[in-house]
């Protein structure tokens, strides 16, 4: 009984580690990693202003992770559709240096992973572009706010005390 329990625990730990490694095998940052990077780059205060809720801007990290996960799901769906379109395109070799879809995206001898590699490549590119756009917009908004705080709040703030100005500014510059 004790051996079965320990074996089950060990197997669960191995499977958890494998699943964790599989989630980052293509170098795609997780939602938590993206949010940590944003919080570090823009500072905790501005991160809270961007993602936090209510007058105290509570749960900014959780709200960021949730938003990033929804965006990642959309990225996967969009990438999958784009890859299906590329895979079915008879002119694919013409626009990709004479390589077929499998040759272009596939790895190994049978190149059976071509579709998955295509999807992960496109989803990662979308995640990286979204991350860069958010960080760039954050810098732009910091500059605007520093130049004239009152005008900044007046231009972007919509709630009673205009404390949502930073988040609305970033959203306006990112295009959310």
Beta strands, then each sheet from edge to edge (+ up, - down):
end
